[in-house]
Amino acid sequence: MVLLLATIQLLVISAVSAIHDVTKYGADRTGRVPSTDAIARAINDAETHGGGLVHFPPGRYLTGPIELKSNMIMDVGDGTIITFLDDPALYPPLHGKLPDGQRRILPFTPLIRAWGQKNVGIRGNVIFDGRGEVWWDRLPPPATRPIFINFFDCHNVVLKGFTIKSSPMFNVNILYSNGIVIDGIRIRNPESYHGKGPNTDGINVVSVRRLHITGVDVATGDDCIAINAWGHGKERIPTEDVLIEDSHMSIGHGGVSIGSVTAGGLRNITVRNCVFDGTTRGLLIKTNRERGGTIEDIHYENIVMNNMRWEGIAITDLYNDKDSGRKPIGDQTPFVRNIKYNNVRGSSKKSPIMLIGLPEAPVENIEIENCDIRSKRPNFQLQNTRNVVINGRRY
């Protein structure tokens, strides 16, 4: 899979030829004057000529929303800072169509977006500043605010080397896309803001195929990495073939969270060689009877988790649901099975391991080996489980 995803990077780069320097189109690299229109002119010219590098020479830029197109890389010089304007009038509602024909409406235009594109990317040692503090005061949680980077129905995507700070809402949000590489990006948002988290998921993906996340460093006010799969009625769009590795997550709600949007089904996901520091939970799978879907063939290995505020390993089929009674199995019943953990070490303030299934659909075939999560509450929480093995002992 790594070789396949390396090929995706080559596909994106090989699709790019000409260089379109935004300063040649009037962009101000001092950051005193907004460059929204100049950047759009550079992108439109690149699109007219079949794509290319949209290049930002080192400097400071002030801009409104940016829309990227096919066969295009947003290429930013080292040390650059790009700050986004916070005027809501610049980010009107955005409309699109889901694969089953349903309309998708975003209350705000994302700061950077690509919809229905291919061979598209962002790269460079740049800081993207979303001025989230203004948005959090204006629209405090749980209100919706602009997403920072939003790719929808895109194919062959590379995001590499940049830093995002102060995102109004989700930092990186990729939906209904395939062939995605997220390499070496850094995300920084506060754990909470005025006492409440600002709903700033670090990397949030929905119904994606062939995703490789490597070398990322995420500290944020919600899940650091959230993996989801959308489904509605008979339309189910899975997330599958995912590799997350060599990354560091801190202060967020979950280090790596699968769910809670699970109706499309999630499978063949590997998380390895990662470190979590002070997240609420470490490895979390969450769903409920309204979310449905099958979550299976998930592999975790070589994970260090320090000072988890709740559990280290957690699976819950009762996320935001307190009704633990038996219900009939239906289209929205979630199934969680075939999950393996190997060499998971660290510490947690609550139970090291919590596995909670449903009476009608137990969590099953869970194998946890070489696990050493220290806690003042060492007992495991197991409810409605089947065929669970922890460090060689069957429960």
C-alpha positions in Angstrom: 0.0 0.0 0.0 2.8 2.4 0.8 4.2 1.9 -2.7 0.8 2.5 -4.2 0.4 5.7 -2.4 3.9 6.8 -3.3 2.7 6.4 -6.9 -0.1 8.8 -6.1 2.4 11.5 -5.2 4.2 10.9 -8.5 0.9 11.1 -10.4 0.1 14.5 -8.8 3.6 15.9 -9.4 3.8 14.6 -13.0 0.5 16.3 -13.8 2.0 19.6 -13.0 4.3 21.5 -15.4 4.0 25.3 -15.7 4.7 27.7 -12.8 2.2 30.4 -12.0 3.8 32.9 -9.6 0.9 34.6 -7.7 3.0 37.8 -7.3 3.0 38.1 -11.1 -0.8 38.4 -10.9 -0.7 41.1 -8.3 -0.5 39.2 -5.0 1.0 41.3 -2.2 3.8 39.4 -0.4 3.9 42.0 2.5 0.5 40.9 3.8 -0.8 44.5 3.9 -3.3 44.2 1.1 -5.6 41.2 0.5 -4.5 39.0 -2.4 -7.7 37.0 -2.9 -8.4 38.2 -6.5 -4.7 37.9 -7.6 -4.5 34.3 -6.3 -7.8 33.4 -8.1 -6.3 34.9 -11.3 -3.2 32.7 -11.0 -5.4 29.6 -10.4 -7.7 30.4 -13.2 -4.8 30.9 -15.6 -3.3 27.6 -14.5 -6.6 25.9 -15.1 -6.8 27.4 -18.6 -3.4 26.0 -19.4 -4.1 22.5 -18.0 -2.7 23.0 -14.5 0.7 23.7 -13.0 2.3 25.0 -9.9 0.5 27.9 -8.3 3.6 29.3 -6.5 3.7 31.7 -3.6 7.3 33.2 -3.1 8.3 33.5 0.5 6.5 36.3 2.3 3.2 37.1 4.0 -0.1 37.0 2.3 -3.6 38.0 3.3 -6.5 36.3 1.5 -10.1 35.1 1.4 -11.1 31.6 0.3 -8.9 29.7 -2.2 -10.4 27.1 -4.7 -7.9 24.7 -6.3 -8.4 22.9 -9.6 -7.2 19.7 -11.3 -3.6 19.0 -12.1 -2.5 21.8 -9.8 -0.3 22.1 -6.7 -0.4 25.1 -4.4 3.3 25.4 -3.8 4.5 27.8 -1.0 7.9 29.1 -0.3 9.7 28.3 3.0 8.8 30.5 5.9 5.7 31.9 4.3 2.6 32.9 6.4 -0.8 33.0 4.7 -3.5 34.5 6.9 -7.2 34.2 6.0 -9.6 37.1 6.3 -12.4 36.7 8.9 -15.2 38.5 7.2 -18.2 36.1 7.0 -19.4 37.7 3.8 -16.3 36.2 2.0 -17.4 32.7 3.0 -21.0 32.3 1.8 -22.9 28.9 1.9 -21.7 26.4 -0.6 -23.8 23.8 -2.4 -22.8 20.4 -3.8 -24.2 17.0 -4.6 -23.5 13.7 -2.9 -22.9 10.4 -4.8 -26.5 9.4 -4.4 -27.9 12.7 -5.7 -28.6 14.3 -2.4 -27.6 17.9 -2.0 -24.7 18.8 0.2 -24.8 22.3 1.8 -21.9 23.8 3.8 -23.0 26.8 5.8 -19.7 28.5 4.9 -17.3 28.3 2.0 -14.1 26.5 3.3 -10.9 28.5 3.5 -9.2 26.2 1.0 -11.2 23.8 -1.1 -11.2 21.4 -4.1 -14.4 19.8 -5.2 -14.6 17.2 -8.0 -10.9 17.6 -8.9 -8.0 15.2 -9.6 -4.2 15.4 -9.2 -4.3 18.3 -6.7 -2.1 19.2 -3.8 -0.7 21.7 -1.3 2.9 21.7 -0.2 5.5 23.9 1.5 6.9 24.9 4.8 4.2 27.5 5.3 1.9 28.5 8.2 -1.8 28.8 7.3 -3.5 31.0 9.9 -7.3 30.7 10.1 -7.8 33.4 12.7 -10.0 30.9 14.6 -10.2 33.0 17.7 -12.4 35.5 15.9 -14.7 32.8 14.6 -14.9 31.0 18.0 -16.0 34.2 19.7 -18.5 35.1 16.9 -19.9 31.5 16.7 -19.1 29.6 19.8 -19.5 25.8 19.9 -21.6 23.9 18.9 -22.2 26.4 16.1 -20.8 25.6 12.6 -18.0 27.7 11.2 -15.8 27.4 8.1 -13.7 24.3 7.5 -10.1 25.1 6.8 -9.1 22.6 4.1 -12.0 20.7 2.4 -11.6 18.3 -0.5 -14.8 16.7 -1.8 -15.0 14.0 -4.5 -11.3 14.4 -5.4 -8.8 11.8 -6.7 -5.1 11.7 -6.2 -4.5 14.3 -3.5 -1.2 15.2 -1.7 -1.0 17.5 1.3 2.6 17.9 2.5 4.8 19.7 4.9 2.6 22.7 6.0 1.3 23.9 9.4 -2.3 24.9 10.2 -3.0 27.1 13.2 -6.3 28.5 14.6 -8.7 26.7 12.2 -12.3 28.0 12.6 -13.5 24.4 12.6 -12.2 21.1 11.1 -8.6 21.5 9.9 -8.4 19.0 7.1 -11.7 17.5 5.9 -11.7 15.0 3.0 -14.9 13.4 1.8 -15.8 10.8 -0.9 -12.3 10.8 -2.3 -9.6 8.3 -3.1 -5.8 8.2 -3.4 -4.8 10.6 -0.6 -1.4 11.2 0.9 -1.1 13.5 4.0 2.6 13.7 4.8 4.3 15.7 7.5 1.7 18.3 8.2 1.4 20.1 11.6 -1.8 21.2 13.2 -2.2 23.5 16.2 -5.4 24.5 17.9 -6.2 25.1 21.6 -7.6 22.2 23.7 -10.4 24.5 24.7 -11.5 28.0 24.2 -13.2 30.0 26.9 -13.8 26.7 28.6 -15.2 24.8 25.7 -13.5 22.9 22.8 -13.9 24.6 19.4 -14.8 21.5 17.3 -11.5 21.6 15.5 -10.9 18.0 14.4 -7.4 17.7 13.1 -7.8 15.3 10.2 -11.4 14.3 9.5 -12.1 11.9 6.6 -15.4 10.5 5.4 -15.8 7.6 2.9 -12.3 7.6 1.5 -10.2 4.8 -0.2 -6.5 4.5 -0.2 -5.5 7.0 2.4 -1.9 7.3 3.8 -1.3 9.6 6.8 2.4 9.7 7.8 4.6 11.9 10.0 1.8 14.3 11.1 1.9 16.2 14.4 -1.6 17.1 15.7 -2.7 19.1 18.8 -6.3 20.2 18.7 -9.6 20.7 20.5 -11.4 17.6 19.2 -10.3 14.3 17.7 -6.8 14.4 16.3 -7.6 12.0 13.5 -11.2 11.0 12.9 -12.0 8.2 10.3 -15.7 8.0 9.2 -17.9 6.4 6.6 -21.2 7.9 5.4 -24.3 6.0 4.5 -28.0 6.9 4.0 -30.8 4.4 3.2 -29.4 1.8 0.8 -26.4 4.0 -0.2 -23.3 2.9 1.7 -19.9 4.4 0.9 -17.1 2.7 2.9 -13.8 3.9 4.1 -11.1 1.3 3.3 -7.4 0.7 2.8 -6.1 3.2 5.3 -2.6 3.4 6.8 -1.7 5.9 9.6 1.9 5.8 10.8 4.8 7.5 12.4 2.7 10.3 13.9 2.2 12.3 17.1 -1.1 13.3 18.6 -1.7 15.4 21.7 -4.5 17.1 23.9 -7.3 16.1 21.5 -10.4 14.0 22.4 -9.1 10.9 20.6 -5.7 10.1 19.3 -7.2 8.1 16.4 -10.9 7.8 16.4 -13.0 5.6 14.1 -16.5 6.9 14.0 -19.0 8.0 15.1 -20.2 8.2 11.5 -20.0 4.5 10.5 -23.0 3.6 8.4 -20.9 3.2 5.2 -18.6 0.6 6.9 -14.9 0.8 7.7 -12.4 -1.9 7.0 -8.7 -2.6 6.4 -7.3 0.2 8.5 -3.8 0.0 10.1 -2.5 2.4 12.7 1.2 1.9 13.7 4.2 3.5 15.2 2.4 6.4 16.8 2.6 8.4 20.1 -0.3 9.9 21.9 0.3 12.5 24.7 -2.5 13.6 27.0 -5.5 12.9 24.6 -8.8 12.0 26.3 -8.7 8.5 24.8 -6.0 6.8 22.7 -7.5 4.3 20.2 -11.2 4.8 20.0 -14.0 3.1 18.0 -17.4 4.8 18.5 -20.8 4.2 17.0 -24.4 3.6 18.1 -27.7 2.1 16.9 -28.4 5.2 14.7 -25.0 5.0 13.0 -24.9 1.4 11.8 -22.3 -0.1 9.5 -19.7 -2.8 10.0 -16.3 -1.9 11.4 -13.8 -4.8 10.8 -10.2 -5.8 10.0 -8.7 -2.9 12.0 -5.0 -3.3 13.1 -3.1 -1.3 15.7 0.6 -1.9 16.5 3.5 -0.2 18.3 1.5 2.5 20.0 2.7 4.6 23.0 0.0 6.5 24.9 1.1 8.7 27.8 -1.4 10.0 30.4 -4.7 9.3 28.7 -7.3 11.2 30.5 -9.9 8.4 30.1 -9.3 4.9 28.7 -6.4 3.8 26.6 -8.2 1.4 24.3 -11.9 2.0 23.9 -14.7 0.5 21.8 -18.2 1.7 22.4 -21.4 0.8 20.6 -23.3 3.2 22.9 -21.7 6.5 21.9 -24.1 9.2 23.1 -26.7 6.5 23.9 -27.5 5.2 27.4 -30.0 2.6 26.4 -28.2 -0.7 27.0 -31.3 -2.9 26.6 -31.7 -5.4 23.8 -33.2 -4.1 20.5 -34.1 -5.9 17.2 -31.3 -6.0 14.7 -32.0 -3.6 11.8 -30.3 -1.6 9.1 -28.8 0.8 11.6 -27.3 -1.9 13.9 -23.5 -1.5 14.1 -21.2 -4.5 14.0 -17.6 -4.3 15.3 -15.4 -7.3 14.8 -11.9 -8.6 13.9 -9.9 -5.9 15.7 -6.2 -6.5 16.6 -3.9 -4.6 18.9 -0.2 -5.4 19.4 2.4 -3.7 21.5 0.3 -0.9 23.0 1.9 0.7 26.1 1.5 3.7 28.3 -0.8 5.0 31.0 -4.4 6.1 31.5 -6.4 7.6 34.3 -9.4 5.4 33.8 -9.7 1.7 32.8 -6.9 0.7 30.4 -9.4 -1.2 28.2 -13.1 -0.5 27.7 -15.1 -2.7 25.2 -18.9 -2.1 25.1 -21.0 -3.9 22.5 -24.8 -4.3 22.2 -26.8 -7.2 23.5 -28.0 -7.9 20.0 -24.6 -7.3 18.3 -21.7 -8.0 20.6 -18.2 -6.6 19.9 -16.4 -9.8 18.8 -13.0 -11.2 17.8 -10.9 -8.7 19.7 -7.2 -9.7 20.1 -5.0 -7.5 22.4 -1.4 -8.7 22.7 1.7 -7.3 24.4 -0.5 -4.6 26.0 0.8 -2.7 29.1 -1.3 0.3 29.9 -0.8 1.4 33.5 -3.7 2.8 35.5 -5.0 3.4 39.1 -8.1 1.6 37.8 -6.6 -1.5 36.3 -9.8 -3.5 35.8 -11.0 -3.9 32.2 -14.6 -2.9 31.3 -16.1 -5.6 29.1 -19.8 -5.6 28.2 -21.5 -7.5 25.5 -18.4 -9.0 24.0 -17.5 -12.3 22.4 -14.2 -14.0 21.8 -11.9 -11.4 23.4 -8.3 -12.3 24.2 -6.1 -9.9 26.2 -2.5 -10.8 26.7 -3.2 -14.5 26.1 -6.2 -14.7 28.4 -9.7 -15.3 26.9 -12.6 -13.3 28.3 
